Amino acid sequence: MSSPVSINSFISEIVSKRGGPSTPVLYSFDVAPTDAGIKEYMKGLNIIWDNELRFLNYLNNEIQIPGITFQNSEVRMPRKGIAIKSAGAKIYNEMDLTFICDATALPYRFFRGWIDWIGNVSMSPDIYDPANTRVRENSVLRYYDQYTCDLTITKMEKFKAGTGKYKTPYSVTLVKAWPYTIASIPMSQASQNGLVKVSVSLYYEYSKTNISPSAVTESAAEERAEAATESENAGRPLRDGRPLGPKEAVALARAKRLGRNFQ
């Protein structure tokens, strides 16, 4: 028989055994290039890829785990008056990120450098040199695998309050992502105490969710251990807020029979 959930039940079951509600501020992300050439290009812009990713995590104001939508087709013939919707193509939503700019404009420089790497107007023969003739100003798009990266968002959770330990129940990888737009950055004299923010949108092929079995099994094992402990300690007297061990319980019973104080 079902019954309403009380606050005590919520605290006991969700907070104590499941770590409590998930918070949106515990996450990190990583960008892994498919081709190493982009890292070398970024070095020329004074951006060390692996080092700057750490600061981009600090400056990230908002990130999304993109949703998934199924296209559907409607079938009316099999059952009269009933419209059956069957699954069709899977559509992955676009990815949006927002960053707070620091004094070095790192988020803007990073993603502008990434976009310039995809296709840039250049006077250099690095991209195109027509057989030692005069180098022309040109705009050339690189190969797809040269500018796409795998972007992984890792969700962290604090399962045990006060321990300072985090677990990662899952992560989401956006396969072959690349930025297609950097939003305009407004500047205004009216907001002198405001923050400069950069919004970036990315395309990607598809997303995959990586479930961490250890985080799930560890929390389940901890829950079973706690339940076993509660069952074992049921009915035992308490001492300083904790249940007595088997030897202590025997000593307490003996002290009561002899009329002595239990130490």
URQUIFEN-V779949 format. One record per backbone hydrogen bond with DSSP energy under -1.0 kcal/mol. CO is the residue of the C=O (numbers start at 1). NH is the residue of the N-H. E is the energy in kcal/mol with one decimal. If there is no record, write none. Layout:
CO,NH,E + CO,NH,E
This chain:
6,10,-2.3 + 7,11,-2.7 + 8,12,-2.5 + 9,13,-3.0 + 10,14,-2.2 + 10,15,-1.5 + 11,16,-2.3 + 14,20,-2.5 + 25,27,-1.0 + 26,156,-2.0 + 28,154,-3.1 + 30,152,-2.6 + 32,150,-2.7 + 36,40,-1.3 + 37,41,-2.2 + 38,42,-2.3 + 39,43,-1.6 + 42,45,-1.3 + 42,47,-2.2 + 43,46,-1.8 + 48,52,-2.8 + 49,53,-1.5 + 52,56,-2.3 + 53,57,-1.8 + 54,58,-1.4 + 55,59,-2.2 + 59,100,-2.8 + 62,98,-2.5 + 67,93,-2.3 + 69,91,-4.0 + 71,88,-2.9 + 73,86,-2.6 + 75,84,-3.1 + 79,82,-1.9 + 84,75,-3.4 + 86,73,-2.1 + 89,71,-3.3 + 91,69,-2.9 + 95,202,-2.7 + 97,200,-2.7 + 98,61,-2.7 + 98,62,-2.0 + 99,198,-2.6 + 102,105,-1.7 + 105,109,-2.7 + 106,110,-3.0 + 107,111,-2.2 + 108,112,-2.5 + 109,113,-2.1 + 110,114,-1.9 + 111,115,-2.4 + 112,116,-2.6 + 113,117,-1.9 + 114,118,-1.4 + 115,119,-1.5 + 118,142,-2.8 + 122,138,-1.7 + 129,131,-2.2 + 130,133,-1.4 + 138,122,-2.4 + 143,146,-1.6 + 144,148,-1.1 + 148,34,-2.1 + 149,177,-3.9 + 150,32,-2.7 + 151,174,-3.4 + 152,30,-2.1 + 153,172,-2.7 + 154,28,-1.7 + 157,167,-2.7 + 160,163,-1.7 + 167,157,-2.7 + 169,212,-2.6 + 170,155,-2.0 + 171,210,-3.5 + 172,153,-3.0 + 173,208,-2.0 + 174,151,-2.0 + 175,205,-2.4 + 177,149,-2.5 + 178,203,-2.4 + 181,201,-2.1 + 191,194,-1.1 + 196,101,-3.2 + 198,99,-2.9 + 199,183,-2.6 + 200,97,-2.7 + 201,180,-2.0 + 201,181,-1.3 + 202,95,-2.0 + 203,178,-2.2 + 206,175,-2.6 + 208,173,-2.7 + 210,171,-1.6 + 212,216,-1.6 + 213,217,-3.2 + 214,218,-2.8 + 215,219,-1.7 + 216,220,-2.1 + 217,221,-2.9 + 218,222,-2.7 + 219,223,-2.1 + 220,224,-2.4 + 221,225,-2.5 + 222,226,-2.6 + 223,227,-2.5 + 224,228,-2.5 + 225,229,-2.4 + 226,230,-2.8 + 227,231,-2.5 + 228,232,-2.5 + 229,233,-2.5 + 233,236,-2.1 + 237,244,-2.3 + 239,242,-1.3 + 242,239,-3.3 + 245,249,-2.7 + 246,250,-1.9 + 247,251,-2.3 + 248,252,-2.5 + 249,253,-2.3 + 250,254,-2.3 + 251,255,-2.4 + 252,256,-2.3 + 253,257,-1.8 + 254,258,-1.9 + 255,260,-2.9
